[in-house]
Amino acid sequence: MALDLNGKSLLITGGTGSFGKQFVRTIFKLYPEVRRLIVFSRDELKQYEMSQEFPHSKYPAIRFFIGDVRDSQRLQRACEGVDIIIHAAALKQVPAAEYNPMECIKTNIFGAENVINAALDCGVKDVVALSTDKAAAPINLYGATKLCSDKLFVAANNMKGARDLRLSVVRYGNVIGSRGSVVPFFLQQRKTGVLPITHPDMTRFNISLDEGVDLVLYALEHSWGGEIFVPKIPSYKITEVARAIGPDCEQKIVGIRPGEKLHEEMITQTDALSTVELDRYYVIMPTTSPGWKEADFIQHFGGKRVPEDFHYDSANNSEWLSAEQIREEIRLHVDPNFEG
């Protein structure tokens, strides 16, 4: 049965971020009869600015809740009567997390636990938590906290008891044009004539905000509880991004930053032992959830097990974006007037 969110009450943590705003736009476009859509975040200015795009007079279902996922009591209050939680709140800047580790742990791990407890206590039906490629074989604190968060959401399916509740995770790569990412940084830096390159061989995955929202909606519709959904998306070389944005700029090698990988990974070779390939996505299945039957899942979705030596990283990808394709992505998702 196709996903129908009309009449449902949704809450999105970190709802004023790049993903949150696009998610809200999509929900109001696809499901105009949604009962409530609660934007839960801690920044009053961003909520005020977002309310200009989504005024209550035009979008009567929208609610803006000031709160922090670290505050379990406030989160519980916000989740009263909520059917679905989308957990997008996180501290995600890698250098900041390395320098302020406990702050990252409090938000990304303890905050995840608070979301889980609120879902268990408030009768929530579905939870989808956003993860990151940096959670696979993490080498930085941000990635390690998101791996812990993923494990918490997957394991929470073991403690739901008789509740009608499913918790799952979506894991994807760099969102083109999102705040703090390389594209807006390069767009700003190209005025100087010099684009800093961390390493000439560096690669990353690429996904648009629309594709990220689609993945969350797919997880809401198809989750059995405990899965990690991973999209099949292209890679790019950082040097191609520089060539796309500033073809006449000097590319200055500055070295890899602390906690940064040369290539990003989304499915490790160990993950492959419990990974199924579907048409558009990979699914890392839970290994400890009671009642989970892998064969039933594969048969139901027409999937197939990946090879035992399979791994999915941005360097061994089969699909790559050229400089011209990156320019088109920027025009589509960042700046329609962009000229490379």
Secondary structure as UniProt FT lines:
FT   TURN            6..7
FT   STRAND          9..13
FT   TURN            14..16
FT   HELIX           18..30
FT   TURN            32..33
FT   STRAND          36..41
FT   HELIX           44..53
FT   TURN            56..58
FT   TURN            60..61
FT   STRAND          62..66
FT   TURN            69..70
FT   HELIX           72..78
FT   TURN            79..81
FT   STRAND          84..87
FT   HELIX           94..99
FT   HELIX           101..105
FT   HELIX           106..110
FT   HELIX           111..121
FT   TURN            122..123
FT   STRAND          126..130
FT   HELIX           133..135
FT   HELIX           141..156
FT   TURN            157..158
FT   TURN            161..162
FT   STRAND          166..170
FT   STRAND          174..175
FT   TURN            176..177
FT   TURN            179..180
FT   HELIX           182..189
FT   HELIX           190..192
FT   STRAND          194..197
FT   TURN            200..201
FT   STRAND          203..207
FT   HELIX           209..222
FT   STRAND          228..231
FT   STRAND          235..237
FT   HELIX           238..245
FT   TURN            247..248
FT   STRAND          250..253
FT   TURN            258..259
FT   STRAND          265..267
FT   TURN            269..270
FT   HELIX           271..274
FT   STRAND          275..277
FT   STRAND          281..284
FT   TURN            290..291
FT   HELIX           294..301
FT   STRAND          304..305
FT   TURN            308..309
FT   STRAND          312..313
FT   TURN            314..315
FT   HELIX           323..333
FT   TURN            336..337
//
